[in-house]
């Protein structure tokens, strides 16, 4: 089982990531301190680091610099509310393997972690989700139905990914919001219903069943 170190000082975000990773079959270790995270990454069998930039002691860039300076080659995915090109470039030039701006959808973060670790079998084939004649290629971000390519927006693709990772399971609106829109969402929003309509229109209405009073299911 791969172990992911989550370096994040906001308890709500750290718990959100840890819960999702454990459900996906990972071991998750949470550390809010940059200084302590460096020690853990050096001494413990960590397979990947999810690293927030804004930490209370030293920032994520310094954590990353210290890790790389000590020869730690563990993959690092940086999280930050700083979304400017300059910040993304700074993170990548410091040795980060990927960069995810906040707010983020958990399914996207999970896909990026799986890509770095190749935790699923069969290489590239593991990055294709399929159900009936519907498929999603997580590497190219392309969708197809019956071999026909379908253009989806980034949000439509992410919502479709949540469904294909849970075929046959009834998913509440809250679960779909959390999976596709991330931790920073309005639980009173009707955005899920709107986007399910978009998916029905583009992928086929018979795939997405409404379960009254509960949510939706990929059938």
N, C-alpha and C positions, 0 to 999 in steps of 0.2 A: 504494500500500500504506500503510495507516494505521500510524503509529508510536506505541507505548504505552510510557510511561516507568514503570518499576516501582521505587518507592522503598521498599526493604525491606532491612533489615540482616541478616536470617537467611538465609544462603546456600541452605539446603535449600528454603525457601519461595520465595525469589526464582527459583531454578532451576526449580522446579515450575511456577510461573506462566509464566515465559519460554518454557519448552519447549512448554507447551500453547498459548500464543498464537502461537508460530511455526508450530506444526502447523495452526493455524486460519487461517493466512495473514496474520498481523500481523508487523510488525517490532517487536522488543522490546528495550528498552534498560534495563539494571539499574543503579541507583545506591543505595548503602547510606547515603549521607550526606544529611541534610536540607539543609544549606547548599549543597552541590553540586547537589542536585536543583532548588533554586530557580533557580540560574544556568542549568541545562540547560533548564528549562521556559520561561525567559524568552528564551533565545537560540536554541534549537533548534526545528525544526518538529515539535513534539509534538502529537499529536491527542487523547490522553487520558492521565491520570495515575492509576496505582493507588498509593495512598499509605498506608503503614503509620503508625499513630499513634506507636508506641514506637520511636523512632530514637535513635542514640547521641549525637547532638549537640543538635539542636533537635527538638522533637516534631512530629508531623504537623499538629497544630492551628496551630503557628507557621508551618510551611511553607505551609499553606493561606492563612493570614492574609497572609503576605508576597506570595504569588502574586496574590491578589485585590487587595491594596493596590497592586500594580504594574500593575493592569489586565489581568492574564492571565485570560481567560475559558474556558480549556481545561477540559473536563469532568474532574472529580476523583471517583474512587471510593475511599473510605477503608476500610482494613482494620485491625481491631484485636481484641485479646482482650478488651477492655472492652466488655461487652455490655449495660450498664445503659441504661435509657431516657435518663438524663441525658447520658451520653456520646454517644449517637446524636443527640440533639437538639443538643448542642454542636457536633458535626461538621457537621450540616446547616445550623445557623445561621451557621457560619463560612464557608459558601459551598460545601460539598461537594454533589455531585449525587447521590450514593448512598453507602450505608454497608453493609459486609459484615462480620459478626462472624467471628472465627476460632474453631474450625476451619471451613473452608468447602469445598464441592464445586466443583471447577474449572468444571464445566458451568454452574453457577449464575452464577459470576463472568463467564464468557464470554458468557452470555445478557445480563447486565447491561451489559457493555461494548458488545456489538452493538446493544443498545437505545439506548445513548447516542450511538453513532456512526452507527447505521443503515447498517452496512457492507454488508448484504445488499440485493439489489434488491427493488423493488416494495413498499416500506414495510411495512404491517401484514402483507401476505401472506408476507413473509420471516420473520415471527415464528411461522409455523405450520409444523411439521414433519409430513410425511405419508409413509406407507408402506402400500401396499395400501389397505384401508379404515380404517386406524388413523391418527389424527392427534392432535397435541399443539399447543395454543395457548400459546405461551410468554408472552404478555402476560397472559392471564386465568388461566393455569395450569390449563386444563381439558383433559381427554382425552375422545376419542370413538372408538367402534368402529362402523362402518357407520352413522354418523349418530346413534348412541345415546350420550348422555353417560355417562361412567364416573367415579365418584369415586375419586381416588387420593390417598394421603397425600403430603406434601411429598417424602419420600424415595423413594417409589414413582415419583412423577413424574420426579424427577431421574434415577433409574436408567433409566426408559423413554426419557428424552431422550438419554441416552448411546447406547442402542441405535438410536434413530431417526436419530442423526447418523452412524451407521456401519452402514447396512443391508447385510446380506450378509457382513459382516466378522466373522471369529472373534475374539471379545474374551475375553482371559484374565480370571480372577477378579481378578488384580492390577490390570488395566486398568479393570475395572468398579469396583473399590474406589476407585482413584485418581480416576476420573471422577465418581462419585456421592457418595463420602464424603470426598474431599479428601486432602490430604497427610498428615493425622493419622489414620492407620488402622492396624489390626492385620492384617498379611498372613496370619495364621493363623486368622482368623475365618471362620465359615461363613455370615456375614450375607448375602453375595451369593446363595448358594443359597436361603436363606430368602426373600429378596425377589423372586427370579425366580419362585418358586412363587406368591407373591402376584400378580405380574403375569400369570402364566399363568391364574390363577383369575379375575382381573378382566377381562383383555383378550383371552384366548384362548390355549389351550395350543399351538396350531399355529403361533403367531408365533415362539416362542422355542425354538430347537433346542439340545440339549446336544451338544457336540462332545467326545467322551470324551478325557480327558487334556489338553484344551486350554482349554475354557471354554464360552461360549455364543455363539449367532449369531441375529440377527433375520432370519427367512426370509420 
